[in-house]
Amino acid sequence: MGPGELEMLLGGTVRSVEDVEVLMEMGLDFGEVSIRDVEEFRENLARYREVVKGSRFFYLCHGPQEGDPNNLHSLEHVYLPKLMEIIPFVNALGSKLLTIHLWMDSRFVTEEAIAYKVGFLRRLLELAINHNVDLHIENLSETSDDLSPVFEALPQLGLTMDVGHAQLLTRENRSLEFIRCFPERIRHVHIHDNLGGSSYKDDLHLPLGQGIIDFTAVFRALAAIGFQGTMTVELTTEQIAQCLDYVRNQLESSGLYQGRNKHEQ
């Protein structure tokens, strides 16, 4: 890339060590490890490190689901300890970024729970910073009005902008709203397609091009703010293979991505 050109890195979801090998063969830059079970993740750390040894392929991490978003007891005594246990392992993997779910939509989450979650994030951020991990919250169905107070209270919190989630419970994809309101917070992006809808059941995670999302508009808006972060195609490896040419073409035409193979020597 020449001086002044944007640099964005493209990766895919990792659910197993075997997925890493497939993503590397596709020429992707990184894998985002989906951590469903803490013990299983810990046991596989050495294998994850070994498979990328000598390459430029790297990892990001995605935490588990939060459970009932209004159950403060479960959040405090189940979810928070689980995330605190994960963060040192994220660092041990060499990952610099952890994305978590913490629903903040005021239409569905109580005011008490939202206030609690700001404190929850403050404690988690302290641990993440100590382990050199960049902590991000992922949008679910929130509006910018839901997220603004959270970011104002927590200057070091990042936003993983999920373009698929941003198509739900709305007429216009909220990604454009987030890009306008939080350009400095968006350092990581998830992409997958859907048909819109008003329920979590509509979060279909379709290959790009099989739904209604206007990715051209989103990618151009990201290019306009000089986005130079990471972007995960949040699909199975089989689905990624189906749409990877489409994704690369869309990104390259927007000026975001030059398709370089980072993991080759």
C-alpha positions as CSV (number, residue, x, y, z in Angstrom):
1,M,0.0,0.0,0.0
2,G,1.2,3.4,-0.8
3,P,1.3,6.4,1.6
4,G,-2.1,7.6,2.8
5,E,-3.9,4.5,1.7
6,L,-6.2,2.7,4.1
7,E,-5.2,-0.5,5.7
8,M,-7.9,-2.9,6.9
9,L,-7.5,-6.5,7.9
10,L,-10.0,-9.2,7.0
11,G,-10.6,-12.4,9.0
12,G,-13.2,-15.0,9.8
13,T,-14.8,-16.8,12.8
14,V,-12.8,-19.6,14.5
15,R,-14.6,-22.4,16.3
16,S,-11.8,-24.9,16.2
17,V,-8.1,-25.2,15.4
18,E,-9.1,-26.8,12.1
19,D,-10.9,-23.6,11.2
20,V,-7.7,-21.7,11.6
21,E,-6.0,-23.8,8.9
22,V,-8.9,-23.2,6.5
23,L,-8.9,-19.5,7.0
24,M,-5.2,-19.3,6.5
25,E,-5.6,-21.2,3.2
26,M,-8.2,-18.7,2.1
27,G,-5.6,-15.9,2.6
28,L,-7.3,-14.2,5.4
29,D,-5.4,-12.1,7.9
30,F,-6.7,-13.3,11.2
31,G,-9.2,-15.5,13.0
32,E,-11.7,-14.4,15.7
33,V,-11.9,-17.2,18.2
34,S,-15.4,-17.8,19.6
35,I,-15.0,-18.7,23.2
36,R,-18.0,-20.8,24.3
37,D,-16.3,-22.8,27.0
38,V,-13.5,-21.3,29.1
39,E,-11.8,-24.6,30.0
40,E,-11.9,-25.8,26.4
41,F,-10.4,-22.5,25.2
42,R,-7.6,-22.8,27.8
43,E,-6.9,-26.4,26.8
44,N,-6.5,-25.4,23.1
45,L,-4.3,-22.4,23.6
46,A,-1.1,-24.3,22.8
47,R,-2.6,-25.7,19.6
48,Y,-3.9,-22.3,18.5
49,R,-0.5,-20.8,19.0
50,E,1.3,-23.7,17.2
51,V,-0.8,-23.7,14.1
52,V,0.0,-20.0,13.3
53,K,3.7,-20.3,14.3
54,G,6.0,-18.7,11.7
55,S,3.1,-16.9,9.9
56,R,1.6,-13.4,10.1
57,F,-1.9,-14.7,10.9
58,F,-3.1,-13.5,14.3
59,Y,-6.1,-13.8,16.6
60,L,-8.9,-11.8,18.1
61,C,-11.4,-13.2,20.6
62,H,-15.1,-13.2,21.1
63,G,-16.6,-13.9,24.6
64,P,-19.6,-16.0,25.5
65,Q,-23.2,-14.9,25.7
66,E,-24.4,-13.0,28.7
67,G,-27.5,-14.9,29.5
68,D,-30.6,-13.1,30.9
69,P,-29.7,-9.4,30.3
70,N,-31.8,-8.3,33.3
71,N,-30.6,-10.8,35.9
72,L,-28.1,-8.9,38.0
73,H,-27.3,-11.9,40.2
74,S,-26.3,-14.0,37.2
75,L,-24.4,-11.2,35.6
76,E,-22.4,-10.5,38.7
77,H,-21.8,-14.1,39.8
78,V,-21.7,-16.1,36.6
79,Y,-20.9,-13.8,33.6
80,L,-18.5,-11.4,35.1
81,P,-16.3,-14.1,36.7
82,K,-16.3,-16.0,33.4
83,L,-15.1,-12.9,31.5
84,M,-12.5,-12.1,34.1
85,E,-11.2,-15.7,33.8
86,I,-11.0,-15.4,30.0
87,I,-9.0,-12.1,29.8
88,P,-5.6,-13.6,30.9
89,F,-6.1,-16.4,28.4
90,V,-6.9,-13.9,25.6
91,N,-3.6,-12.2,26.4
92,A,-1.8,-15.6,26.5
93,L,-3.1,-16.3,23.0
94,G,-1.5,-13.1,21.8
95,S,-4.9,-11.5,21.0
96,K,-5.1,-7.8,21.6
97,L,-8.9,-7.5,21.4
98,L,-11.9,-9.1,23.1
99,T,-15.5,-8.5,22.0
100,I,-18.3,-9.1,24.5
101,H,-22.1,-9.1,24.5
102,L,-23.8,-6.8,27.0
103,W,-27.3,-5.8,25.9
104,M,-28.0,-2.1,26.5
105,D,-31.3,-1.6,24.6
106,S,-33.5,0.5,26.8
107,R,-36.6,-1.0,25.2
108,F,-35.8,-4.4,26.7
109,V,-33.2,-3.9,29.4
110,T,-34.2,-2.2,32.7
111,E,-32.7,1.1,33.7
112,E,-31.3,-0.6,36.8
113,A,-29.6,-3.3,34.7
114,I,-28.1,-0.7,32.3
115,A,-26.6,1.3,35.2
116,Y,-25.2,-1.9,36.7
117,K,-23.6,-2.9,33.4
118,V,-21.7,0.4,33.2
119,G,-20.0,-0.5,36.5
120,F,-19.6,-4.1,35.2
121,L,-17.7,-2.8,32.2
122,R,-15.6,-0.4,34.3
123,R,-14.3,-3.3,36.4
124,L,-13.7,-5.5,33.3
125,L,-11.9,-2.7,31.5
126,E,-9.5,-2.3,34.4
127,L,-8.5,-6.0,34.1
128,A,-8.4,-5.9,30.3
129,I,-6.1,-2.8,30.3
130,N,-3.8,-4.6,32.8
131,H,-3.5,-7.5,30.4
132,N,-3.0,-5.3,27.3
133,V,-6.4,-6.4,25.9
134,D,-8.7,-3.9,24.0
135,L,-12.2,-4.5,25.3
136,H,-15.1,-3.9,22.9
137,I,-18.9,-4.1,23.4
138,E,-20.9,-5.4,20.4
139,N,-24.1,-3.8,19.3
140,L,-27.1,-6.0,19.4
141,S,-30.3,-4.0,18.8
142,E,-29.2,-0.8,20.5
143,T,-29.6,2.7,19.0
144,S,-26.9,5.3,19.3
145,D,-28.9,6.9,22.1
146,D,-28.5,3.7,24.1
147,L,-24.8,3.5,23.6
148,S,-23.8,7.2,23.9
149,P,-24.0,7.3,27.8
150,V,-22.0,4.1,28.0
151,F,-19.2,5.5,25.9
152,E,-19.3,8.8,27.7
153,A,-18.8,7.0,31.0
154,L,-16.1,4.7,29.6
155,P,-13.6,6.5,27.4
156,Q,-11.5,3.4,26.8
157,L,-14.3,1.1,25.7
158,G,-14.4,0.2,22.0
159,L,-17.3,-0.7,19.7
160,T,-17.4,-3.9,17.7
161,M,-19.9,-2.8,15.1
162,D,-22.0,-5.7,14.0
163,V,-23.5,-4.8,10.6
164,G,-25.9,-7.8,10.7
165,H,-27.3,-7.0,14.1
166,A,-27.7,-3.3,13.0
167,Q,-30.3,-4.5,10.4
168,L,-32.7,-5.8,13.1
169,L,-35.5,-3.8,14.7
170,T,-34.9,-0.8,12.4
171,R,-35.8,0.5,9.0
172,E,-32.3,1.7,8.1
173,N,-29.2,-0.3,9.0
174,R,-27.9,1.4,12.2
175,S,-24.3,1.0,11.2
176,L,-24.5,4.3,9.3
177,E,-25.8,5.9,12.5
178,F,-23.0,4.3,14.6
179,I,-20.4,5.5,12.0
180,R,-21.7,9.0,12.3
181,C,-21.8,9.0,16.1
182,F,-18.9,6.9,17.2
183,P,-16.2,7.0,14.5
184,E,-13.4,6.9,17.0
185,R,-14.8,3.9,18.9
186,I,-15.2,1.6,15.9
187,R,-12.0,-0.4,15.7
188,H,-13.5,-3.8,14.8
189,V,-16.5,-4.8,12.6
190,H,-18.6,-8.0,12.2
191,I,-20.2,-8.7,8.8
192,H,-22.9,-11.2,7.9
193,D,-26.3,-10.8,6.1
194,N,-29.9,-11.2,7.0
195,L,-33.4,-10.3,5.8
196,G,-34.2,-7.7,8.6
197,G,-36.7,-8.5,11.2
198,S,-37.9,-7.9,14.8
199,S,-36.5,-10.8,16.8
200,Y,-33.2,-12.5,17.7
201,K,-34.5,-15.4,15.5
202,D,-34.0,-13.1,12.5
203,D,-30.3,-12.9,13.1
204,L,-29.7,-15.4,10.3
205,H,-26.0,-15.0,9.7
206,L,-26.3,-15.5,6.0
207,P,-23.4,-15.2,3.5
208,L,-23.1,-11.7,2.3
209,G,-25.2,-11.1,-0.8
210,Q,-28.0,-13.5,0.3
211,G,-29.9,-10.9,2.4
212,I,-31.0,-7.3,2.2
213,I,-28.1,-5.4,3.8
214,D,-26.5,-2.6,1.7
215,F,-22.9,-3.4,2.4
216,T,-21.7,-1.0,-0.3
217,A,-23.2,1.9,1.7
218,V,-21.7,0.7,5.0
219,F,-18.2,0.0,3.5
220,R,-18.1,3.4,1.8
221,A,-19.1,5.1,5.1
222,L,-16.3,3.3,6.9
223,A,-13.8,4.3,4.2
224,A,-15.0,7.9,4.6
225,I,-14.0,7.9,8.3
226,G,-10.6,6.4,7.5
227,F,-11.4,3.0,9.1
228,Q,-8.2,1.0,9.5
229,G,-9.3,-1.7,11.9
230,T,-10.2,-5.4,11.6
231,M,-13.3,-7.0,10.0
232,T,-14.6,-10.5,10.7
233,V,-16.8,-12.4,8.3
234,E,-18.9,-13.9,11.1
235,L,-19.9,-17.1,9.4
236,T,-18.8,-20.8,9.2
237,T,-15.8,-21.5,7.1
238,E,-18.1,-23.1,4.5
239,Q,-20.2,-19.9,4.3
240,I,-17.1,-17.7,4.2
241,A,-15.9,-19.7,1.1
242,Q,-19.2,-19.1,-0.6
243,C,-19.1,-15.3,-0.3
244,L,-15.4,-14.4,0.1
245,D,-14.9,-13.2,-3.5
246,Y,-18.1,-11.1,-3.1
247,V,-16.8,-9.6,0.2
248,R,-13.4,-8.8,-1.2
249,N,-14.8,-7.2,-4.3
250,Q,-17.1,-5.1,-2.2
251,L,-14.3,-4.0,0.1
252,E,-11.9,-3.3,-2.7
253,S,-14.4,-1.2,-4.6
254,S,-15.1,0.9,-1.5
255,G,-11.3,1.5,-1.1
256,L,-11.2,-0.3,2.3
257,Y,-9.1,-3.4,1.4
258,Q,-6.4,-4.4,-1.0
259,G,-6.6,-8.1,-0.4
260,R,-3.1,-8.7,0.8
261,N,-2.3,-12.1,2.3
262,K,-0.8,-11.2,5.7
263,H,0.0,-14.7,6.8
264,E,2.5,-15.5,4.1
265,Q,6.1,-14.8,4.6
